[in-house]
Amino acid sequence: MTTQALAWPPPLVAGDQVAVVACSSPARRPEFSAGLTLLRSWGLDPVVIGDPFARATAPRDYLAGEDTARAQAWAEALGDERLRAVFCARGGYGAMRALEALGRRRDLDPATPRWIVGASDITALHLELAQRSVTGLVYGPMPATRFFATAAGLAAQGESPDDHGEETLRRLLMGEIRELRMTGRCVIAGAARGELSGGCLSLVAALAGAPGRMQARGRIVFLEDTGETAYRLDRLLTSLRMAGALEAVSGVAIGSLEGAGLEAPQIDALLRDRLGDLGVPVVAGLHFGHGDVQMPVPYLAEGTIEAEDVTGALHWQLPPCG
């Protein structure tokens, strides 16, 4: 059975309870509060699971509490069938450690389809569930981050903020859209089709030898990152190559590479050097990831790449409801 034959979560409706859980680093109180406010403005009822402001014992205070506590919060969020979606509060670091503490318990697969939203460090949790063909996983903006906070502030003033991804995320979760097209640059020309998998490049590379690693064969791989310079991007892509993680991919879609210190032609040259011999199309400069626009990308959705001349595009589409 392919993932497209599996049930996807139904759209959220006003009054639905949704979880907000910190699986990685501690949330900042002002942004977290603003994120909850925005979720409520969508008509949702956010339920905070665990302590998003907790810090593990120093020097591990970059973690939102001890591993067992974060793991238990994640397990509780997935196990409560009243919760129609799970929002990871923010990224940072710690999701891998939470998975290690859980020991890959298969009973933690969501009992019913639900939306599970996160990005950056949450790649570890998404890839683990995607490997089990869990649908409803969305790589997208998170509540305890700057864009949710900005949107909440403007909404409170009766203003309509520019969509940096959070409004598109709302429309996706509420069933108002089931497809999206993002345009960028053609790095390697061609066309491709396949289900989507990937996430934050440094996390994908770090998990290349782990049980919950990315499954890429026949799929379009989407990758992005922040703060990785040229040689580090080279190293991350090379590690994926050496691990065989990019064998038989259908295509590669690159989002934001925030903080790389490279102009677009330099990024594209690096990508051609490390991905050119795969024989698949590559597009870059797409609006997802850590950049100023964070459009949502659903794992296991059907994706297509079109790349020709100077323009490239990634289009994803969910199967029809029901």
Contacts in CASP RR format, 6 or more apart in sequence:
PFRMAT RR
TARGET T0000
AUTHOR 0000-0000-0000
METHOD contacts of the structure
MODEL  1
MTTQALAWPPPLVAGDQVAVVACSSPARRPEFSAGLTLLRSWGLDPVVIG
DPFARATAPRDYLAGEDTARAQAWAEALGDERLRAVFCARGGYGAMRALE
ALGRRRDLDPATPRWIVGASDITALHLELAQRSVTGLVYGPMPATRFFAT
AAGLAAQGESPDDHGEETLRRLLMGEIRELRMTGRCVIAGAARGELSGGC
LSLVAALAGAPGRMQARGRIVFLEDTGETAYRLDRLLTSLRMAGALEAVS
GVAIGSLEGAGLEAPQIDALLRDRLGDLGVPVVAGLHFGHGDVQMPVPYL
AEGTIEAEDVTGALHWQLPPCG
1 133 0 8 1.000
2 195 0 8 1.000
3 133 0 8 1.000
3 135 0 8 1.000
3 195 0 8 1.000
3 300 0 8 1.000
4 195 0 8 1.000
4 300 0 8 1.000
4 302 0 8 1.000
4 319 0 8 1.000
6 133 0 8 1.000
6 135 0 8 1.000
7 113 0 8 1.000
7 135 0 8 1.000
7 322 0 8 1.000
8 113 0 8 1.000
8 135 0 8 1.000
8 136 0 8 1.000
8 318 0 8 1.000
8 319 0 8 1.000
8 321 0 8 1.000
9 84 0 8 1.000
9 85 0 8 1.000
9 113 0 8 1.000
9 114 0 8 1.000
9 115 0 8 1.000
9 135 0 8 1.000
9 136 0 8 1.000
10 113 0 8 1.000
10 321 0 8 1.000
11 173 0 8 1.000
11 174 0 8 1.000
11 175 0 8 1.000
11 176 0 8 1.000
11 321 0 8 1.000
12 18 0 8 1.000
12 42 0 8 1.000
12 44 0 8 1.000
12 84 0 8 1.000
12 85 0 8 1.000
12 115 0 8 1.000
12 173 0 8 1.000
12 174 0 8 1.000
12 175 0 8 1.000
13 174 0 8 1.000
14 43 0 8 1.000
14 44 0 8 1.000
15 43 0 8 1.000
15 44 0 8 1.000
15 45 0 8 1.000
16 43 0 8 1.000
16 44 0 8 1.000
16 45 0 8 1.000
16 84 0 8 1.000
16 85 0 8 1.000
17 44 0 8 1.000
17 45 0 8 1.000
17 46 0 8 1.000
17 47 0 8 1.000
17 82 0 8 1.000
17 83 0 8 1.000
17 84 0 8 1.000
18 39 0 8 1.000
18 44 0 8 1.000
18 45 0 8 1.000
18 46 0 8 1.000
18 47 0 8 1.000
18 83 0 8 1.000
18 84 0 8 1.000
18 85 0 8 1.000
18 86 0 8 1.000
18 87 0 8 1.000
19 46 0 8 1.000
19 47 0 8 1.000
19 48 0 8 1.000
19 49 0 8 1.000
19 76 0 8 1.000
19 77 0 8 1.000
19 80 0 8 1.000
19 83 0 8 1.000
19 85 0 8 1.000
19 86 0 8 1.000
19 87 0 8 1.000
20 36 0 8 1.000
20 39 0 8 1.000
20 46 0 8 1.000
20 47 0 8 1.000
20 48 0 8 1.000
20 49 0 8 1.000
20 52 0 8 1.000
20 87 0 8 1.000
20 89 0 8 1.000
20 143 0 8 1.000
21 48 0 8 1.000
21 49 0 8 1.000
21 50 0 8 1.000
21 52 0 8 1.000
21 73 0 8 1.000
21 74 0 8 1.000
21 76 0 8 1.000
21 77 0 8 1.000
21 86 0 8 1.000
21 87 0 8 1.000
21 88 0 8 1.000
21 89 0 8 1.000
22 50 0 8 1.000
22 51 0 8 1.000
22 52 0 8 1.000
22 53 0 8 1.000
22 54 0 8 1.000
22 64 0 8 1.000
22 70 0 8 1.000
22 73 0 8 1.000
22 88 0 8 1.000
22 89 0 8 1.000
22 90 0 8 1.000
22 144 0 8 1.000
23 64 0 8 1.000
23 70 0 8 1.000
23 73 0 8 1.000
23 74 0 8 1.000
23 88 0 8 1.000
23 89 0 8 1.000
23 91 0 8 1.000
23 94 0 8 1.000
23 95 0 8 1.000
23 98 0 8 1.000
23 121 0 8 1.000
23 122 0 8 1.000
23 125 0 8 1.000
24 63 0 8 1.000
24 64 0 8 1.000
24 70 0 8 1.000
24 88 0 8 1.000
24 90 0 8 1.000
24 91 0 8 1.000
24 92 0 8 1.000
24 93 0 8 1.000
24 94 0 8 1.000
24 95 0 8 1.000
24 98 0 8 1.000
24 120 0 8 1.000
24 121 0 8 1.000
24 122 0 8 1.000
25 62 0 8 1.000
25 63 0 8 1.000
25 64 0 8 1.000
25 90 0 8 1.000
25 91 0 8 1.000
25 92 0 8 1.000
25 93 0 8 1.000
25 94 0 8 1.000
25 121 0 8 1.000
26 52 0 8 1.000
26 53 0 8 1.000
26 54 0 8 1.000
26 55 0 8 1.000
26 61 0 8 1.000
26 62 0 8 1.000
26 63 0 8 1.000
26 64 0 8 1.000
26 65 0 8 1.000
27 52 0 8 1.000
27 53 0 8 1.000
27 64 0 8 1.000
27 89 0 8 1.000
27 90 0 8 1.000
27 144 0 8 1.000
28 144 0 8 1.000
29 53 0 8 1.000
30 149 0 8 1.000
31 90 0 8 1.000
31 143 0 8 1.000
31 144 0 8 1.000
31 145 0 8 1.000
31 146 0 8 1.000
31 148 0 8 1.000
31 149 0 8 1.000
32 52 0 8 1.000
32 53 0 8 1.000
32 89 0 8 1.000
32 143 0 8 1.000
32 144 0 8 1.000
34 148 0 8 1.000
34 149 0 8 1.000
34 152 0 8 1.000
34 153 0 8 1.000
35 143 0 8 1.000
35 144 0 8 1.000
35 148 0 8 1.000
35 149 0 8 1.000
35 152 0 8 1.000
36 46 0 8 1.000
36 48 0 8 1.000
36 143 0 8 1.000
37 152 0 8 1.000
37 153 0 8 1.000
37 155 0 8 1.000
37 156 0 8 1.000
38 143 0 8 1.000
38 148 0 8 1.000
38 151 0 8 1.000
38 152 0 8 1.000
38 155 0 8 1.000
38 166 0 8 1.000
39 46 0 8 1.000
39 87 0 8 1.000
39 143 0 8 1.000
40 46 0 8 1.000
41 152 0 8 1.000
41 155 0 8 1.000
42 170 0 8 1.000
42 174 0 8 1.000
44 85 0 8 1.000
46 87 0 8 1.000
46 143 0 8 1.000
47 83 0 8 1.000
49 73 0 8 1.000
49 76 0 8 1.000
49 77 0 8 1.000
50 69 0 8 1.000
50 72 0 8 1.000
50 73 0 8 1.000
50 76 0 8 1.000
51 64 0 8 1.000
51 65 0 8 1.000
51 69 0 8 1.000
52 64 0 8 1.000
52 89 0 8 1.000
52 144 0 8 1.000
53 64 0 8 1.000
54 64 0 8 1.000
54 65 0 8 1.000
54 69 0 8 1.000
55 61 0 8 1.000
55 62 0 8 1.000
55 63 0 8 1.000
55 64 0 8 1.000
55 65 0 8 1.000
56 62 0 8 1.000
56 63 0 8 1.000
56 64 0 8 1.000
56 65 0 8 1.000
56 66 0 8 1.000
56 67 0 8 1.000
57 66 0 8 1.000
62 92 0 8 1.000
62 93 0 8 1.000
63 70 0 8 1.000
63 93 0 8 1.000
63 94 0 8 1.000
63 97 0 8 1.000
64 70 0 8 1.000
64 89 0 8 1.000
64 94 0 8 1.000
67 94 0 8 1.000
67 97 0 8 1.000
67 98 0 8 1.000
67 100 0 8 1.000
67 101 0 8 1.000
68 101 0 8 1.000
70 94 0 8 1.000
70 97 0 8 1.000
70 98 0 8 1.000
70 101 0 8 1.000
71 98 0 8 1.000
71 99 0 8 1.000
71 101 0 8 1.000
71 102 0 8 1.000
74 98 0 8 1.000
74 102 0 8 1.000
74 108 0 8 1.000
74 125 0 8 1.000
75 102 0 8 1.000
75 105 0 8 1.000
75 108 0 8 1.000
77 83 0 8 1.000
77 86 0 8 1.000
78 86 0 8 1.000
78 108 0 8 1.000
78 109 0 8 1.000
78 110 0 8 1.000
78 116 0 8 1.000
79 108 0 8 1.000
79 110 0 8 1.000
79 111 0 8 1.000
81 111 0 8 1.000
81 112 0 8 1.000
83 114 0 8 1.000
84 114 0 8 1.000
84 115 0 8 1.000
85 114 0 8 1.000
85 115 0 8 1.000
85 116 0 8 1.000
85 117 0 8 1.000
85 173 0 8 1.000
86 114 0 8 1.000
86 115 0 8 1.000
86 116 0 8 1.000
86 117 0 8 1.000
87 117 0 8 1.000
87 118 0 8 1.000
87 142 0 8 1.000
87 143 0 8 1.000
88 116 0 8 1.000
88 117 0 8 1.000
88 118 0 8 1.000
88 119 0 8 1.000
88 122 0 8 1.000
88 125 0 8 1.000
88 142 0 8 1.000
89 142 0 8 1.000
89 143 0 8 1.000
89 144 0 8 1.000
90 120 0 8 1.000
90 142 0 8 1.000
90 143 0 8 1.000
90 144 0 8 1.000
90 145 0 8 1.000
91 118 0 8 1.000
91 119 0 8 1.000
91 120 0 8 1.000
91 121 0 8 1.000
91 122 0 8 1.000
91 142 0 8 1.000
92 120 0 8 1.000
92 121 0 8 1.000
93 121 0 8 1.000
94 121 0 8 1.000
94 124 0 8 1.000
95 121 0 8 1.000
95 122 0 8 1.000
95 123 0 8 1.000
95 124 0 8 1.000
95 125 0 8 1.000
96 121 0 8 1.000
96 124 0 8 1.000
96 203 0 8 1.000
96 206 0 8 1.000
96 207 0 8 1.000
96 210 0 8 1.000
98 125 0 8 1.000
99 124 0 8 1.000
99 125 0 8 1.000
99 128 0 8 1.000
99 212 0 8 1.000
102 108 0 8 1.000
104 128 0 8 1.000
104 211 0 8 1.000
104 212 0 8 1.000
106 132 0 8 1.000
109 129 0 8 1.000
109 132 0 8 1.000
109 134 0 8 1.000
110 116 0 8 1.000
110 129 0 8 1.000
110 134 0 8 1.000
113 135 0 8 1.000
113 136 0 8 1.000
114 136 0 8 1.000
115 136 0 8 1.000
115 138 0 8 1.000
115 173 0 8 1.000
116 125 0 8 1.000
116 126 0 8 1.000
116 129 0 8 1.000
116 134 0 8 1.000
116 136 0 8 1.000
116 137 0 8 1.000
116 138 0 8 1.000
117 138 0 8 1.000
117 140 0 8 1.000
117 141 0 8 1.000
117 142 0 8 1.000
117 169 0 8 1.000
117 173 0 8 1.000
117 296 0 8 1.000
118 126 0 8 1.000
118 138 0 8 1.000
118 139 0 8 1.000
118 140 0 8 1.000
118 141 0 8 1.000
118 142 0 8 1.000
119 139 0 8 1.000
119 140 0 8 1.000
119 141 0 8 1.000
119 142 0 8 1.000
119 199 0 8 1.000
119 200 0 8 1.000
119 289 0 8 1.000
119 290 0 8 1.000
119 294 0 8 1.000
120 142 0 8 1.000
120 200 0 8 1.000
120 203 0 8 1.000
120 226 0 8 1.000
120 289 0 8 1.000
120 290 0 8 1.000
121 200 0 8 1.000
121 203 0 8 1.000
122 139 0 8 1.000
122 142 0 8 1.000
123 139 0 8 1.000
123 198 0 8 1.000
123 199 0 8 1.000
123 200 0 8 1.000
123 203 0 8 1.000
123 204 0 8 1.000
123 207 0 8 1.000
124 203 0 8 1.000
124 207 0 8 1.000
126 137 0 8 1.000
126 139 0 8 1.000
126 198 0 8 1.000
126 199 0 8 1.000
126 299 0 8 1.000
127 197 0 8 1.000
127 198 0 8 1.000
127 199 0 8 1.000
127 203 0 8 1.000
127 204 0 8 1.000
127 207 0 8 1.000
127 212 0 8 1.000
127 213 0 8 1.000
127 214 0 8 1.000
128 212 0 8 1.000
129 137 0 8 1.000
130 137 0 8 1.000
130 197 0 8 1.000
130 214 0 8 1.000
130 215 0 8 1.000
130 299 0 8 1.000
130 300 0 8 1.000
131 212 0 8 1.000
131 213 0 8 1.000
131 215 0 8 1.000
133 300 0 8 1.000
135 299 0 8 1.000
135 300 0 8 1.000
136 298 0 8 1.000
136 299 0 8 1.000
136 300 0 8 1.000
137 298 0 8 1.000
137 299 0 8 1.000
137 300 0 8 1.000
138 169 0 8 1.000
138 172 0 8 1.000
138 173 0 8 1.000
138 296 0 8 1.000
138 297 0 8 1.000
138 298 0 8 1.000
138 299 0 8 1.000
139 198 0 8 1.000
139 199 0 8 1.000
139 222 0 8 1.000
139 288 0 8 1.000
139 289 0 8 1.000
139 296 0 8 1.000
139 297 0 8 1.000
139 298 0 8 1.000
139 299 0 8 1.000
140 165 0 8 1.000
140 169 0 8 1.000
140 288 0 8 1.000
140 289 0 8 1.000
140 294 0 8 1.000
140 295 0 8 1.000
140 296 0 8 1.000
140 297 0 8 1.000
141 147 0 8 1.000
141 148 0 8 1.000
141 164 0 8 1.000
141 165 0 8 1.000
141 166 0 8 1.000
141 169 0 8 1.000
141 294 0 8 1.000
141 296 0 8 1.000
142 148 0 8 1.000
147 164 0 8 1.000
147 165 0 8 1.000
147 166 0 8 1.000
147 294 0 8 1.000
148 166 0 8 1.000
150 161 0 8 1.000
150 164 0 8 1.000
151 161 0 8 1.000
151 164 0 8 1.000
151 166 0 8 1.000
151 167 0 8 1.000
153 161 0 8 1.000
154 160 0 8 1.000
154 161 0 8 1.000
155 161 0 8 1.000
161 167 0 8 1.000
164 292 0 8 1.000
164 293 0 8 1.000
164 294 0 8 1.000
165 293 0 8 1.000
165 294 0 8 1.000
165 295 0 8 1.000
165 296 0 8 1.000
166 294 0 8 1.000
168 177 0 8 1.000
168 180 0 8 1.000
168 295 0 8 1.000
168 296 0 8 1.000
169 296 0 8 1.000
170 176 0 8 1.000
171 177 0 8 1.000
172 178 0 8 1.000
172 180 0 8 1.000
172 296 0 8 1.000
172 298 0 8 1.000
175 321 0 8 1.000
178 317 0 8 1.000
178 318 0 8 1.000
178 320 0 8 1.000
178 321 0 8 1.000
179 315 0 8 1.000
179 316 0 8 1.000
179 317 0 8 1.000
179 318 0 8 1.000
180 295 0 8 1.000
180 296 0 8 1.000
180 315 0 8 1.000
180 316 0 8 1.000
181 313 0 8 1.000
181 314 0 8 1.000
181 315 0 8 1.000
182 286 0 8 1.000
182 287 0 8 1.000
182 288 0 8 1.000
182 295 0 8 1.000
182 313 0 8 1.000
182 314 0 8 1.000
182 315 0 8 1.000
183 286 0 8 1.000
183 311 0 8 1.000
183 312 0 8 1.000
183 313 0 8 1.000
184 283 0 8 1.000
184 284 0 8 1.000
184 285 0 8 1.000
184 286 0 8 1.000
184 311 0 8 1.000
184 312 0 8 1.000
184 313 0 8 1.000
185 264 0 8 1.000
185 268 0 8 1.000
185 283 0 8 1.000
185 284 0 8 1.000
185 285 0 8 1.000
185 310 0 8 1.000
185 311 0 8 1.000
185 312 0 8 1.000
186 281 0 8 1.000
186 283 0 8 1.000
186 307 0 8 1.000
186 308 0 8 1.000
186 309 0 8 1.000
186 310 0 8 1.000
186 311 0 8 1.000
186 312 0 8 1.000
187 254 0 8 1.000
187 268 0 8 1.000
187 271 0 8 1.000
187 272 0 8 1.000
187 275 0 8 1.000
187 282 0 8 1.000
187 283 0 8 1.000
187 284 0 8 1.000
187 307 0 8 1.000
188 271 0 8 1.000
188 272 0 8 1.000
188 275 0 8 1.000
188 276 0 8 1.000
188 279 0 8 1.000
188 280 0 8 1.000
188 281 0 8 1.000
188 282 0 8 1.000
188 307 0 8 1.000
189 281 0 8 1.000
189 307 0 8 1.000
189 308 0 8 1.000
189 309 0 8 1.000
190 280 0 8 1.000
190 281 0 8 1.000
190 305 0 8 1.000
190 306 0 8 1.000
190 307 0 8 1.000
190 308 0 8 1.000
191 281 0 8 1.000
191 304 0 8 1.000
191 305 0 8 1.000
191 306 0 8 1.000
191 307 0 8 1.000
192 220 0 8 1.000
192 250 0 8 1.000
192 251 0 8 1.000
192 280 0 8 1.000
192 281 0 8 1.000
192 304 0 8 1.000
192 305 0 8 1.000
193 220 0 8 1.000
193 250 0 8 1.000
193 302 0 8 1.000
193 303 0 8 1.000
193 304 0 8 1.000
193 305 0 8 1.000
194 218 0 8 1.000
194 219 0 8 1.000
194 220 0 8 1.000
194 250 0 8 1.000
194 302 0 8 1.000
194 303 0 8 1.000
194 304 0 8 1.000
195 218 0 8 1.000
195 219 0 8 1.000
195 220 0 8 1.000
195 299 0 8 1.000
195 300 0 8 1.000
195 301 0 8 1.000
195 302 0 8 1.000
195 303 0 8 1.000
196 219 0 8 1.000
196 220 0 8 1.000
196 221 0 8 1.000
196 222 0 8 1.000
196 297 0 8 1.000
196 298 0 8 1.000
196 299 0 8 1.000
196 300 0 8 1.000
196 301 0 8 1.000
196 302 0 8 1.000
196 303 0 8 1.000
196 316 0 8 1.000
197 214 0 8 1.000
197 215 0 8 1.000
197 216 0 8 1.000
197 219 0 8 1.000
197 220 0 8 1.000
197 221 0 8 1.000
197 222 0 8 1.000
197 299 0 8 1.000
197 300 0 8 1.000
198 204 0 8 1.000
198 214 0 8 1.000
198 216 0 8 1.000
198 221 0 8 1.000
198 222 0 8 1.000
198 223 0 8 1.000
198 299 0 8 1.000
199 214 0 8 1.000
199 222 0 8 1.000
199 223 0 8 1.000
199 224 0 8 1.000
199 297 0 8 1.000
200 223 0 8 1.000
200 224 0 8 1.000
200 225 0 8 1.000
200 289 0 8 1.000
201 223 0 8 1.000
201 224 0 8 1.000
201 225 0 8 1.000
201 228 0 8 1.000
201 233 0 8 1.000
201 236 0 8 1.000
201 237 0 8 1.000
202 225 0 8 1.000
202 228 0 8 1.000
202 236 0 8 1.000
204 214 0 8 1.000
204 223 0 8 1.000
204 240 0 8 1.000
204 245 0 8 1.000
205 236 0 8 1.000
205 239 0 8 1.000
205 240 0 8 1.000
205 243 0 8 1.000
205 245 0 8 1.000
207 213 0 8 1.000
207 214 0 8 1.000
208 214 0 8 1.000
208 239 0 8 1.000
208 240 0 8 1.000
208 243 0 8 1.000
208 244 0 8 1.000
208 245 0 8 1.000
209 243 0 8 1.000
213 245 0 8 1.000
214 221 0 8 1.000
214 245 0 8 1.000
216 245 0 8 1.000
216 246 0 8 1.000
216 247 0 8 1.000
216 248 0 8 1.000
216 249 0 8 1.000
217 247 0 8 1.000
217 248 0 8 1.000
217 249 0 8 1.000
218 248 0 8 1.000
218 249 0 8 1.000
218 250 0 8 1.000
219 249 0 8 1.000
219 250 0 8 1.000
220 249 0 8 1.000
220 250 0 8 1.000
220 251 0 8 1.000
220 252 0 8 1.000
220 253 0 8 1.000
220 303 0 8 1.000
220 304 0 8 1.000
220 305 0 8 1.000
220 314 0 8 1.000
221 246 0 8 1.000
221 249 0 8 1.000
221 251 0 8 1.000
221 252 0 8 1.000
221 253 0 8 1.000
222 252 0 8 1.000
222 253 0 8 1.000
222 254 0 8 1.000
222 255 0 8 1.000
222 286 0 8 1.000
222 288 0 8 1.000
222 297 0 8 1.000
222 314 0 8 1.000
223 252 0 8 1.000
223 253 0 8 1.000
223 254 0 8 1.000
223 255 0 8 1.000
224 254 0 8 1.000
224 255 0 8 1.000
224 256 0 8 1.000
224 257 0 8 1.000
224 288 0 8 1.000
224 289 0 8 1.000
224 290 0 8 1.000
225 233 0 8 1.000
225 236 0 8 1.000
225 256 0 8 1.000
225 257 0 8 1.000
225 258 0 8 1.000
225 290 0 8 1.000
226 256 0 8 1.000
226 257 0 8 1.000
226 258 0 8 1.000
226 259 0 8 1.000
226 289 0 8 1.000
226 290 0 8 1.000
226 291 0 8 1.000
227 258 0 8 1.000
227 259 0 8 1.000
227 260 0 8 1.000
228 236 0 8 1.000
228 257 0 8 1.000
228 259 0 8 1.000
228 260 0 8 1.000
229 259 0 8 1.000
229 260 0 8 1.000
229 261 0 8 1.000
230 260 0 8 1.000
230 261 0 8 1.000
230 262 0 8 1.000
230 266 0 8 1.000
230 270 0 8 1.000
233 257 0 8 1.000
233 260 0 8 1.000
233 270 0 8 1.000
234 270 0 8 1.000
234 273 0 8 1.000
234 274 0 8 1.000
237 270 0 8 1.000
237 271 0 8 1.000
237 274 0 8 1.000
237 275 0 8 1.000
238 274 0 8 1.000
240 246 0 8 1.000
241 274 0 8 1.000
246 252 0 8 1.000
246 275 0 8 1.000
246 278 0 8 1.000
249 278 0 8 1.000
249 280 0 8 1.000
250 280 0 8 1.000
250 305 0 8 1.000
251 278 0 8 1.000
251 280 0 8 1.000
251 281 0 8 1.000
251 282 0 8 1.000
251 305 0 8 1.000
252 271 0 8 1.000
252 275 0 8 1.000
252 278 0 8 1.000
252 280 0 8 1.000
252 281 0 8 1.000
252 282 0 8 1.000
252 283 0 8 1.000
253 282 0 8 1.000
253 283 0 8 1.000
253 284 0 8 1.000
253 286 0 8 1.000
253 305 0 8 1.000
253 314 0 8 1.000
254 267 0 8 1.000
254 271 0 8 1.000
254 282 0 8 1.000
254 283 0 8 1.000
254 284 0 8 1.000
254 285 0 8 1.000
254 286 0 8 1.000
255 284 0 8 1.000
255 285 0 8 1.000
255 286 0 8 1.000
255 287 0 8 1.000
255 288 0 8 1.000
255 289 0 8 1.000
256 285 0 8 1.000
256 286 0 8 1.000
256 287 0 8 1.000
256 288 0 8 1.000
256 289 0 8 1.000
256 290 0 8 1.000
256 291 0 8 1.000
257 267 0 8 1.000
258 289 0 8 1.000
258 290 0 8 1.000
258 291 0 8 1.000
260 267 0 8 1.000
262 270 0 8 1.000
264 284 0 8 1.000
264 285 0 8 1.000
267 284 0 8 1.000
268 284 0 8 1.000
271 282 0 8 1.000
271 284 0 8 1.000
272 282 0 8 1.000
275 282 0 8 1.000
276 282 0 8 1.000
281 305 0 8 1.000
281 306 0 8 1.000
281 307 0 8 1.000
282 307 0 8 1.000
283 305 0 8 1.000
283 307 0 8 1.000
283 312 0 8 1.000
283 313 0 8 1.000
283 314 0 8 1.000
286 295 0 8 1.000
286 314 0 8 1.000
287 293 0 8 1.000
287 294 0 8 1.000
287 295 0 8 1.000
288 294 0 8 1.000
288 295 0 8 1.000
288 296 0 8 1.000
288 297 0 8 1.000
297 316 0 8 1.000
298 316 0 8 1.000
298 318 0 8 1.000
301 316 0 8 1.000
301 317 0 8 1.000
301 318 0 8 1.000
302 316 0 8 1.000
302 317 0 8 1.000
302 318 0 8 1.000
302 319 0 8 1.000
303 314 0 8 1.000
303 315 0 8 1.000
303 316 0 8 1.000
303 317 0 8 1.000
304 314 0 8 1.000
304 315 0 8 1.000
304 316 0 8 1.000
305 312 0 8 1.000
305 313 0 8 1.000
305 314 0 8 1.000
305 315 0 8 1.000
306 312 0 8 1.000
306 313 0 8 1.000
306 315 0 8 1.000
307 313 0 8 1.000
END
